[in-house]
Amino acid sequence: MGSRGGKRSLLATIWRRRRSWSRRFSSTSGSLGEPIARTKIPETAVEAQLQFARETLTSEDLVLFSKRRVDLDGQLMMHAFVGKGREKQSQDLLGKALEKARKSDANRRDGKPSISFLDGIPIAVKDNFAMRGEIVSAGSKMLSKNECSYTATVIDRLEQSGAVVFGQTTMDEFGMGSHSRNGINAPVKNPIDGRLSPGGSSGGSAAAVANGTCLVAIGSDTGGSVRLPAAFQGVVGTKPSYGRCSRYGLIAYASSFDCPGILTRNVCDAAITLAIMQGADPKDGQTVEEDGRISSVATELISESQMNFKEWLESGKTKGGNNNGSGSNSSSSSNSDRVLPLLGVRVGIPGEFFLEETTPAVMESWTKSIEAFEELGATIVPVSLPSVKLALPAYYVLVCAEASSNLNRYDDIKFSASRDDGFGEEVKRRIVSGAFSLSSQRVEGAYKNSEKIRQRISNEFKDIFERSCDVLLTPTSAREAPFLEDVLRESKVESYAQDALTVPMSLAGLPSVSIPCGRSVSNGRPIGMQVTAPMFREAGMLRVASALERKISSKTRRMYSTSTSSTNFPIEKLEDQLKLFHEYTENNDYKSAGELKSLVSLYQKYKDTLEEIDVLRQLINEENKNKKSKDAELESELNALQNDTLPELETKLKHQLLPKDPEDSRDVILEVRAGAGGAEAAKFAAELFRMYEMYARRRNWKFDLMSYSEEEKGGGVREAMAEINSNGNPTIHLNEEDGEEDELANGGVYKNLKFESGVHRVQRVPATETQGRIHTSTASVAIIPKAEESDIHIDETKDVRIETMRASGAGGQHVNTTNSAVRIVHIPTGVTVVIQDERSQHKNKAKALSVLRARVYDIERRKVAAENAQMRRSLIGSADRSERIRTYNFKDGRCKDHRGTGVVVNDVQKLLDGFGLDEFIRDLHKCDLEEQMLKSSSV
């Protein structure tokens, strides 16, 4: 590589500029001018280099800190880094890292500049990159004794630039997985919450960065293996164009897809790392010459990283306020004073990336990111990529075929184990699938058609970039990080679908970067957005992504901040509620005080936690002043309180302060109707009605039948109605996990069941089906808050038309000699209610009026909600098969809700017996809280 020397010259220039920045900032007032304490650990490589220059930090300090993080976090980092069976290798690697760090420090003490911005910076490397003298297993038992005799090109370039390899990170076996749980050292634990998926297959690399153990980590991206972990763990994940970085030394999964990738805390560090890794390599014929624009963008981002948001905006204005490269000011005179750093940039929004499974939090984050781009001056352009819907199946056909070919070389003669014993179940599954696709009977079909789809998708991307936009903005994942226990319940198809939003870019070989663009307010899980650019346009992509990163971070606090409270935490509101509680107590108003008791108790825990944090800080500071050895236990306790306990209490308090739905305490009218599917639909409606009856009785609620119109054949029901009344009875605590469930248990019937409204779908083989075919039927459910006479006035002489008739249908023969059935029509709205179950006409009339009052009240309530732009879809709907909220699949014995986080219950019959409904209710309640929190935070 003849251009390596030019790169080093450029990086030396960057170093000289950095030294001038250090002098400039040390002579000014403000936080940057103050000496950084030796105990302050930098969050980025740029911060580290500034501290090196001020001599407030050494590379050895950083390496020792990384080791300490691993020791402190125990199981968390033990699973992020390989270690099981390779303890001696890990110790040897640590020794080499310390030796190299000391050499880097010695060079700086001798007055020599750092050779790059990664000089002396500890980095983590995924366990599928070759390193001379080290075992590299790719997470597989097959390669557990694979000692490399050479170093991968990208790792060699990083080491030549001074980077210090601290450790190797855990991964899915050969990169096959989306949750980092298939490898020999798996599962990786997500630093945010060990119960959550860390993403995959580079989950270990992402965890090392998210946890703060390393500032940079190297991963590999085949179909999203860098971007997905970045989104799930709140860091930046960069996938370059295919061919931008050499694959030499990267253990192959699918050769035409594999790309070395980068995980960092910000876009600037990603640009610095990519500037070092990029460039042609004679050992990889697919690589291209290095792009000097990437190094230029890295230099600019380094300079801008020393500015606050306002200074950055002003610097953009000085440059002319546009980003289209023409140098002319294309804005109107009315905009002459506005700062528009991305003026002239066209951001495409492809509608095909909005999936049915997209959660409200992800959708809100996408919307906020679009608004942020508009505020920065970019033009938002709706675009279409019709073939993207075929990307996922085409991708898995192609990668499995390539994996089958690549892994054919491994056997027990040359490697550590037989193929049966050496490969895990997921690897075997993909090898078999790939071999099937390449078989003579299938190669003309599945494989070649997938190649055509790949080419079509590439052409569509190329076309929209040429005609419509400069970059694309899409979510990295349709959901936040799921719980691992939910992942275990998913089918393989559902698990593969996790990559649906990342594989289109991989099929086309495009560069893409995932950056944190928000978080789930109710549970603190980060949300990632992807910025995608045309082939080999990483420089522009990183520039745009950095602008979005700055805009988003200017509005929100850092994801892993150690501050004890956020700037917008509503302390005043909490203090007001505390005063009210004491007033109610002094005045013996126990009912009002009881309503605030839960909030006050939670607030007291919050204040106690703040005091405990302050005490721990004082103890640690005293130890530092006395130069005593640091107490790892104290620091671990402080980190747990700051990063886990406090944010959780803040979230729960914010939930408590949200406006309450005035209908939550009401009883309800339940209506179930058979939809499409004939007798099967009627049978399903009867099962649903019974499910709610059984559930109500478990909750100690009163279930009063109001109407039940049976089918003459089959035992099903056309329509059924019941009143569910709590009667003020104490409800059974169905789950004792935390206060969240207590709040639900203590709520009214409507609060618990309001999200059951919608169309439910069943898939099963009917008893009358002789061919074993699965039929799909539907039934609709409406949960309507019960209205009292004081809520809605109905004048029986003017507003309604009352008709009486003989009862009809199955079960009505014993009352059909008198006109006991009642039909009431509400003239202003046209709402009609028919009740015939009671022998007494008066009782039927009273029930009909109760149902009518509830329906009319609900219409008025929803009309007000529509005026406030908060209207949900009609409760009953048309009962069409496509309007489903939940699917009951008898063939697989599972039921999946299509809202919220997509909860799955694995026993359909148990669910229909009234058990398991709580999982859906809790999930939808939490998602509703999250949506309310997002709305309140945007006000």
Secondary structure, DSSP 4 states (H G I P E B T S, - for coil): -TTHHHHHHHHHHHHHHHHHHHHHHHTSSSGGGSPPPTTPPPSSHHHHHHHHHHTS--HHHHHHHHHHHHHHHTHHHHHHB--TT-HHHHHHHHHHHHHHHHHHHHHHHTTPPPSSTTTT-EEEEETTB--TTSB--TT-GGGTT-B-SS--HHHHHHHHTT-EEEEEE--SGGG--SSS-SSTTPPPPPSS-TTB---SSSHHHHHHHHTTS-SEEEEEESSSTTHHHHHHHTSEEEEPPTTTB--TTBPPSSTTT-EEEEEESSHHHHHHHHHHHBS-BTTBTT-----HHHHHHHHHHHHHTTS-HHHHHHHHHHTTSB-SSS-S--S-GGGTTS--TTBT-EEEEEGGG--TT--HHHHHHHHHHHHHHHHTTPEEEEE--GGGGGHHHHHHHHHHHHHHHHGGG--TTTSSS-HHHHS-HHHHHHHHHHHHHTSTTTIIIIIHHHHHHHHHHHHHHHHHHHHT-SEEEEES-SSSPPBHHHHHHS-HHHHHGGGTTTHHHHHHT--EEEEEEEE-TTT--EEEEEEE-STT-HHHHHHHHHHHHHHHHHHS--TT---SS-TT--HHHHHHHHHHHHHHHHTT-HHHHHHHHHHHHHHHHHHHHHHHHHHHHHHHHHHHHTTPPP-HHHHHHHHHIIIIIHHHHHHHHHHHHSPPPTTTT--EEEEEEE-SSTHHHHHHHHHHHHHHHHHHHHTT-EEEEEEEEE-SSTT-EEEEEEEEE-TTPPPP----SSHHHHHHHTS-HHHHHGGG-EEEEEEE--TT-SS---EEEEEEEEEEEPPPTTTS---TTTTEEEEEE---STT-TTTTTS--EEEEEETTT--EEEE--SS-HHHHHHHHHHHHHHHHHHHHHHHHHHHTT-PPPPSSTT--TTSEEEEEETTTTEEEESSTT--EES-HHHHHTT-SHHHHHHHHHHHHHHHHHHHHHH-
